[in-house]
């Protein structure tokens, strides 16, 4: 069973970027769903990304890296 992602945050402190699916979060930072997906960036390079969707449309895309915190 795959766990649902509740939030992602890239960076730390005031300079961080944060998105969540929690209803208690401001509408500015809230999305309906966050998924970990793959993105092909060249013929032979595929990277993992986190994508947030709002009303069925892509709202943000964030590259998975060491400075990204994911809460399930």
C-alpha positions in Angstrom: 0.0 0.0 0.0 1.4 3.4 -1.1 1.5 6.1 1.6 -0.1 9.4 0.8 2.2 12.4 0.9 0.8 15.1 3.3 3.4 17.8 2.6 6.7 18.7 1.0 9.2 21.4 1.9 12.3 22.4 0.0 14.9 24.3 1.9 14.8 25.6 5.4 13.5 28.7 7.3 12.2 31.8 5.6 13.7 30.8 2.2 11.9 27.5 2.1 9.1 26.4 -0.3 6.2 24.5 1.3 3.0 22.8 0.1 0.5 20.6 2.0 -2.7 18.8 1.5 -3.9 19.7 5.1 -7.1 21.6 5.3 -5.6 23.7 8.2 -3.0 25.2 5.9 -3.5 28.6 4.1 -5.1 28.3 0.7 -1.9 29.7 -0.8 0.1 26.6 0.2 -2.7 24.0 -0.1 -3.1 21.4 -2.9 -5.5 18.5 -3.3 -2.8 15.9 -3.9 1.0 15.5 -3.9 2.6 12.7 -6.0 6.1 11.5 -6.5 6.6 11.0 -10.2 9.4 10.6 -12.8 10.4 13.3 -15.3 12.5 12.7 -18.3 14.9 15.6 -18.7 16.9 14.3 -21.6 17.2 11.1 -23.7 19.0 9.2 -21.0 18.2 11.1 -17.8 15.1 10.6 -15.6 14.7 12.3 -12.3 12.2 12.0 -9.5 10.0 15.0 -8.8 7.1 15.9 -6.5 4.1 17.3 -8.2 1.2 19.0 -6.5 -2.3 19.1 -8.1 -5.1 21.5 -7.4 -8.5 21.1 -9.1 -7.0 18.4 -11.3 -4.3 20.7 -12.7 -0.6 20.8 -12.0 0.1 23.5 -9.4 3.8 22.9 -8.7 6.7 20.7 -9.5 9.7 20.2 -7.2 12.8 18.1 -7.9 13.5 15.4 -5.3 16.8 16.2 -3.6 18.6 16.0 -0.3 17.1 19.3 0.8 13.4 18.2 0.4 11.5 17.1 3.4 8.5 14.8 2.8 5.8 14.0 5.4 3.5 11.0 4.9 
